[in-house]
Amino acid sequence: MERVLADDLPALRSLVSGLQRDFDAVTASLSTPWSSGQVEGHVTRLKLIKRMAYGRADLDLDLLRQRVLLGP
């Protein structure tokens, strides 16, 4: 991180600055046994279902609820 901050690479310097600001959170995320992968997978699935329905006229809430619960 010190070498990146010494160089003239604005994008990498910004990344390292962000990592340093949240160093405790980054360390905890890499060292704890917990993962949010399953939750993120559900969020991604819901976004996909919403995107598939985007632009369709009169998509009612019941249809969306069925697609979410029953899955594609």
The 8 nearest C-alpha neighbors of each residue, nearest first, counted from 0:
[[1, 3, 2, 15, 4, 12, 5, 19],
 [0, 2, 4, 3, 5, 15, 6, 12],
 [3, 1, 5, 0, 4, 6, 12, 7],
 [4, 2, 0, 6, 5, 1, 12, 11],
 [3, 5, 1, 12, 2, 6, 0, 15],
 [4, 6, 2, 3, 1, 7, 12, 0],
 [7, 5, 3, 4, 8, 2, 12, 9],
 [6, 8, 9, 5, 4, 12, 3, 11],
 [7, 9, 11, 10, 6, 12, 3, 4],
 [10, 8, 12, 11, 13, 7, 6, 14],
 [11, 9, 13, 12, 8, 14, 15, 7],
 [12, 10, 14, 13, 9, 8, 15, 3],
 [11, 13, 9, 15, 14, 4, 10, 16],
 [12, 14, 16, 10, 11, 15, 9, 17],
 [15, 13, 11, 17, 12, 16, 18, 10],
 [14, 16, 18, 12, 17, 13, 19, 11],
 [17, 15, 13, 19, 18, 14, 12, 20],
 [16, 18, 20, 14, 15, 19, 13, 21],
 [19, 17, 15, 21, 16, 22, 20, 14],
 [18, 20, 22, 16, 17, 21, 15, 23],
 [21, 19, 17, 18, 22, 16, 23, 15],
 [22, 20, 18, 24, 19, 23, 25, 17],
 [21, 23, 19, 25, 18, 24, 20, 26],
 [24, 22, 26, 25, 21, 27, 20, 19],
 [23, 25, 27, 21, 26, 22, 28, 29],
 [26, 24, 22, 28, 27, 23, 21, 29],
 [25, 27, 23, 29, 24, 28, 22, 30],
 [28, 26, 24, 30, 29, 25, 31, 23],
 [29, 27, 25, 26, 30, 31, 24, 33],
 [30, 28, 26, 27, 31, 25, 32, 24],
 [29, 31, 27, 28, 26, 32, 25, 33],
 [32, 30, 33, 27, 28, 29, 34, 26],
 [31, 33, 34, 30, 29, 28, 27, 35],
 [34, 32, 31, 35, 28, 30, 36, 29],
 [33, 35, 36, 32, 37, 31, 28, 38],
 [34, 36, 38, 37, 39, 33, 40, 28],
 [37, 35, 39, 34, 38, 40, 41, 33],
 [36, 38, 40, 39, 35, 41, 34, 42],
 [39, 37, 41, 40, 35, 36, 42, 34],
 [38, 40, 42, 36, 41, 37, 35, 43],
 [41, 39, 37, 43, 38, 42, 36, 44],
 [40, 42, 44, 38, 43, 39, 45, 37],
 [41, 43, 39, 45, 44, 40, 46, 38],
 [42, 44, 46, 40, 41, 45, 39, 47],
 [45, 43, 41, 47, 42, 46, 40, 48],
 [46, 44, 48, 42, 47, 43, 41, 49],
 [45, 47, 49, 43, 44, 48, 50, 42],
 [48, 46, 50, 44, 45, 49, 51, 43],
 [47, 49, 45, 51, 46, 50, 44, 52],
 [48, 50, 46, 52, 47, 51, 53, 45],
 [51, 49, 53, 47, 52, 48, 46, 54],
 [50, 52, 48, 49, 53, 47, 54, 46],
 [51, 53, 49, 50, 55, 54, 48, 58],
 [54, 52, 50, 55, 51, 49, 58, 56],
 [55, 53, 56, 52, 51, 50, 58, 57],
 [56, 54, 53, 52, 58, 57, 51, 59],
 [55, 57, 58, 54, 53, 59, 52, 60],
 [58, 56, 59, 55, 54, 60, 62, 52],
 [59, 57, 56, 55, 60, 62, 52, 63],
 [58, 60, 61, 62, 57, 63, 64, 56],
 [59, 61, 63, 62, 64, 58, 65, 57],
 [62, 60, 64, 63, 59, 65, 58, 66],
 [63, 61, 65, 64, 60, 59, 66, 58],
 [62, 64, 60, 66, 65, 61, 67, 59],
 [63, 65, 61, 67, 62, 66, 60, 68],
 [66, 64, 62, 68, 63, 67, 69, 61],
 [65, 67, 63, 70, 69, 64, 68, 62],
 [68, 66, 64, 70, 65, 69, 63, 45],
 [67, 69, 65, 70, 66, 64, 63, 71],
 [70, 68, 66, 67, 65, 71, 64, 63],
 [69, 71, 67, 66, 68, 65, 48, 44],
 [70, 66, 69, 48, 67, 44, 68, 47]]
